[in-house]
Amino acid sequence: MVHTENKSTLIIASRQFMCRFGIKTMLSVLGIEPDIIELNDFKGIVQKLGRENPVTYLIMSDDILPEPKVASLDKIKKLDAGVKIMVIGVDLKKDKSKPYHILNADNQKEVLDELQEFFNESENTLDSDIPDVLSDREIDVLKAVAQGYSNKEIAEKLFISTNTVITHRKNITDKLGIKTIAGLTVYAIMKKIIEPEDVRM
């Protein structure tokens, strides 16, 4: 698991609950665990920034920025010049000091890459030796799970029993601490076990 230094504080701001939930889920899968403050309006951001408890990161959807959006962003930067900002849904390339951004049209790999860069995650950490964590057979099973195969399909593909597949999956979950198929899929993509386009819909 990747831990931000000195338990950083992250504000996740969006009017949409699903957006805030999705960001938290993605960070959890990536192993990034700052203290999180959830907000659903621009006023809340203004009230939280520049206080005695510094905020390290701010991830917000563009729906929370009053028009004109760039001016609202500038207001946030003036309140706390040290906060690192990411905006989801809008590209502010015209702004010379633009924040990190994730576009609504970005694919899974682009989103993961942007989040990793935002939290200063080095590529060496992401590409650490997988065999130290998982056995070769567990990697085979993880790859098949991430590609969307069922336990029965994995058993047939790897010439093992369904019970063995289930045992391997339990071991993978225990070792990685990731319980969902979506989480395992993201892990497999980040570790370059599979490519994003290999995931079956």
Secondary structure, DSSP 8 states (H G I E B T S, - for coil): ----TT--EEEEE-S-HHHHHHHHHHHHHHT---EEEEE-SHHHHHHHTTSSS---EEEEEGGGS-SSHHHHHHHHHHH-TT-EEEEES---TTSTT--EEE-TT--HHHHHHHHHHHTT--HHHHT--GGGTS-HHHHHHHHHHHTT--HHHHHHHHT--HHHHHHHHHHHHHHH---SHHHHHHHHHHTTSS-GGG---
